[in-house]
Amino acid sequence: MEPTVIFDFDGVIHSYESGWKGVTNIPDPPVTGIRDVIEELRIAGYKVVVVSTRCYQEGGIEAIQRYLDKHDIVVDRVTGEKPPAIVTVDDRAICFDGDVTTLFKKIINFKPWNKKEV
């Protein structure tokens, strides 16, 4: 069985510069270089699955697939269900390092990559 890598859609593949514009309105370009990384993973034998909450709304899966097709980004599956995977790539996640003493502070101070002060 191929190892699976999960990619979140908004903020990881879709740059999400404009924020939420509706389930089927995906106006922004892809994050620079993301297509190449996904292609490299697939060539290396990884299965790439896009998981998004958009998929829970009518037309969401189709809108994501149209976006991926438009930008020549090939993945193995688009879904709202998180499959077993070796890793998840998400712009709104904290990697739990086993240290609960710092977890609260990490959560309340969290900002996605595109909202951090430079």
Helices and strands as residue ranges (DSSP letters): E 4-8, H 34-43, E 47-51, G 53-56, H 60-70, E 77-79, E 87-89, H 103-108, G 113-115
